[in-house]
Amino acid sequence: MTEIHLMASGHALWDEVTALAEACFWWAGPFLAEKMRRGEFRGWERVCAARVDVRVAGFCTLTEKDELPGRYGFSPFIGFLFVDERYRGNRLSERMIRQAGVYARGLGYEKLYVMSGETGLYEKYGFVKMGGYETIYGSVEQLFVKPL
């Protein structure tokens, strides 16, 4: 059985998702784990988890801002999308993005954004590339948008 959970700090799966993020081979995983430990998700922001049977198989975040400078008014953002290799090919990313989008729509948002250097990944989930934007780190990343 597959379940998708939108979590705030204190959720029953919070520590399990933190542990998966910490242990994953992707450089961003430990960074997310640290953000979760520090309680950096506030208000309506959520961490989304995909759970297959009894194991957390993937995660992503839904946040107000991502790595764009404050002068851009885009919000909300999907971030830290990751699915454990053992569970890839089961549309978990799509299901997490969809659930996060339903939640964002319920908050009154009409669009969903993601920053990524990937090509072809987010387009298959209905995102359209808006172009390259300079990040708060000085790099340029692609910004994608999806209507909700």
Secondary structure per residue as TSV (DSSP state, phi and psi in degrees):
chain	resnum	aa	ss	phi	psi
A	1	M	-	360.0	136.9
A	2	T	E	-111.4	132.0
A	3	E	E	-126.9	146.0
A	4	I	E	-116.1	127.1
A	5	H	E	-120.2	131.2
A	6	L	E	-98.3	119.9
A	7	M	E	-121.4	143.2
A	8	A	-	-106.2	167.4
A	9	S	T	-53.8	137.9
A	10	G	T	99.1	-11.7
A	11	H	-	-61.6	150.2
A	12	A	T	-57.3	-28.4
A	13	L	T	-95.9	-1.0
A	14	W	H	-54.8	-49.7
A	15	D	H	-67.2	-35.1
A	16	E	H	-67.5	-40.4
A	17	V	H	-67.2	-41.0
A	18	T	H	-58.6	-43.0
A	19	A	H	-66.1	-41.6
A	20	L	H	-63.0	-44.0
A	21	A	H	-61.2	-43.7
A	22	E	H	-61.8	-38.1
A	23	A	H	-89.0	-12.3
A	24	C	S	-72.1	153.0
A	25	F	S	-72.8	-18.7
A	26	W	S	-72.9	131.8
A	27	W	T	-55.9	-30.7
A	28	A	H	-77.2	-19.2
A	29	G	H	-58.1	-55.0
A	30	P	H	-60.5	-32.5
A	31	F	H	-63.1	-44.6
A	32	L	H	-63.3	-44.2
A	33	A	H	-56.0	-41.9
A	34	E	H	-66.0	-40.7
A	35	K	H	-61.7	-38.5
A	36	M	H	-67.6	-43.0
A	37	R	H	-63.4	-36.6
A	38	R	T	-80.7	-5.4
A	39	G	T	70.1	40.6
A	40	E	-	-82.8	1.4
A	41	F	-	-98.0	118.3
A	42	R	-	-123.6	159.1
A	43	G	T	58.3	-124.5
A	44	W	T	-83.3	-8.1
A	45	E	-	-61.8	146.4
A	46	R	E	-140.4	156.0
A	47	V	E	-105.0	131.7
A	48	C	E	-104.5	135.6
A	49	A	E	-126.4	138.6
A	50	A	E	-101.2	127.6
A	51	R	E	-121.1	124.6
A	52	V	E	-111.3	119.5
A	53	D	T	55.9	-111.2
A	54	V	T	-111.7	9.4
A	55	R	E	-118.0	139.7
A	56	V	E	-72.7	124.5
A	57	A	E	-109.8	-13.0
A	58	G	E	-174.3	171.6
A	59	F	E	-156.5	163.9
A	60	C	E	-158.0	174.0
A	61	T	E	-122.8	157.7
A	62	L	E	-128.3	112.1
A	63	T	E	-132.3	162.5
A	64	E	S	-66.7	-44.3
A	65	K	-	-127.4	160.0
A	66	D	-	-125.3	-131.5
A	67	E	S	-96.6	18.6
A	68	L	S	-89.0	146.6
A	69	P	-	-61.3	156.4
A	70	G	T	-59.5	-18.3
A	71	R	T	-68.4	-16.1
A	72	Y	-	-92.3	136.5
A	73	G	-	-97.0	19.3
A	74	F	-	-73.7	138.3
A	75	S	-	-174.1	147.8
A	76	P	-	-91.9	172.8
A	77	F	E	-122.3	138.2
A	78	I	E	-83.8	138.7
A	79	G	E	-148.1	168.3
A	80	F	E	52.6	38.1
A	81	L	E	-71.7	122.2
A	82	F	E	-149.7	136.7
A	83	V	E	-128.2	128.9
A	84	D	-	-55.6	139.9
A	85	E	G	-53.0	-35.3
A	86	R	G	-64.8	-18.8
A	87	Y	G	-114.8	5.5
A	88	R	T	-68.6	152.4
A	89	G	T	89.1	6.2
A	90	N	S	-111.3	15.0
A	91	R	S	63.4	28.1
A	92	L	H	-67.5	-39.9
A	93	S	H	-58.5	-47.5
A	94	E	H	-59.6	-42.9
A	95	R	H	-67.2	-39.1
A	96	M	H	-66.8	-44.1
A	97	I	H	-61.9	-43.0
A	98	R	H	-61.3	-46.3
A	99	Q	H	-63.9	-41.6
A	100	A	H	-63.3	-38.3
A	101	G	H	-65.6	-40.3
A	102	V	H	-61.7	-43.8
A	103	Y	H	-63.1	-46.6
A	104	A	H	-62.3	-40.8
A	105	R	H	-61.3	-40.4
A	106	G	H	-63.7	-24.0
A	107	L	T	-84.6	-4.7
A	108	G	T	102.9	1.9
A	109	Y	-	-79.3	147.0
A	110	E	-	-109.3	-12.2
A	111	K	E	-137.8	157.8
A	112	L	E	-128.8	138.5
A	113	Y	E	-121.1	157.1
A	114	V	E	-150.1	139.6
A	115	M	E	-102.5	132.0
A	116	S	E	-161.2	152.5
A	117	G	S	-95.1	-4.1
A	118	E	-	-74.2	145.1
A	119	T	S	-115.4	129.2
A	120	G	S	90.3	-11.8
A	121	L	T	-77.6	-57.8
A	122	Y	G	-78.0	-23.4
A	123	E	G	-60.5	-35.0
A	124	K	G	-71.6	-9.7
A	125	Y	G	-103.4	11.6
A	126	G	T	95.1	5.9
A	127	F	-	-83.4	148.5
A	128	V	E	-120.4	134.3
A	129	K	E	-71.1	127.8
A	130	M	E	-91.4	-26.0
A	131	G	E	134.4	-177.0
A	132	G	E	-86.7	135.8
A	133	Y	E	-130.8	139.5
A	134	E	E	-72.4	134.1
A	135	T	-	-91.8	174.5
A	136	I	T	-67.5	-13.0
A	137	Y	T	-94.3	-1.6
A	138	G	S	89.8	-5.2
A	139	S	-	-88.4	170.4
A	140	V	E	-114.6	127.9
A	141	E	E	-124.6	157.7
A	142	Q	E	-81.5	136.8
A	143	L	E	-105.6	130.5
A	144	F	E	-118.3	149.0
A	145	V	E	-133.1	149.1
A	146	K	E	-139.0	127.8
A	147	P	E	-71.0	147.0
A	148	L	-	-101.8	360.0
